C-alpha cells in the first residue's frame, strides 16, 4: 500500500512515485515562464520543478514555514509564507501581480483546500496556461474502485467540486488518463 511519500534529492514529496515520469515530459513540452505552486510542504515536488524547468520562474506558497524552505530559496525558488486567498479571489497583491503577468503559466493546487484553490485560481488562467489539482480522482466511486489502497490513499479533489469553475472559465481536460495515473487533474484554456 502506498504511504504517500517519495523523495527527490533528499526533499520529501507527498507525491506518487511516478510523478517525474509524467511531469518531466509535460514541462519539457510546454516550457512555462512561471510555475505557481500552492502548498510547498517539504519541497520535494518544488525542488523537482526547479530541475525539470530550469528557465521557469517558480513561486511556491505555503502558510507554514518548513526547515527545507531556505534550501529551496538557495536553488532560486521563491518561497512565500502567506495565505493569498480570500473567499472568492486572490487577495495578496504580489500574488495577483504574478498571476496577471505576461507569460505562459502553470498553476499547481496542492495546499490544504485543493477545491477552493482550484476554483479561485481558475479565474486567472489565460489561454495557453494550465491549472492542476492534486489528490484527485474523477469521483469518489472511481477512487474507491481504482485508486484507494492501490495507487494513492488520499482523495481531496473530484470533478464535481471543480466542474462549475471549469465550465465558467473555459477549462478543458488535458491528458486525463495520464495525469489521473499520478492523482492529478490537469486542465488548460484554449
Secondary structure, DSSP 8 states (H G I E B T S, - for coil): ---S-EEETTEEE-S-TTHHHHHHHHHHHH--SEEEEE--TT-HHHHHHHHHTTTSEEEEEESS--TTHHHHHHTT-EEEES--B-SSSB--HHHHHHHHSSS-EEEEE-SS-HHHHHHHHGGG--TT-EEEEESEES-HHHIIIIITTTT-S---EEHHHHHHHHHHTTEEESSHHHHHTTTEEEEEE-
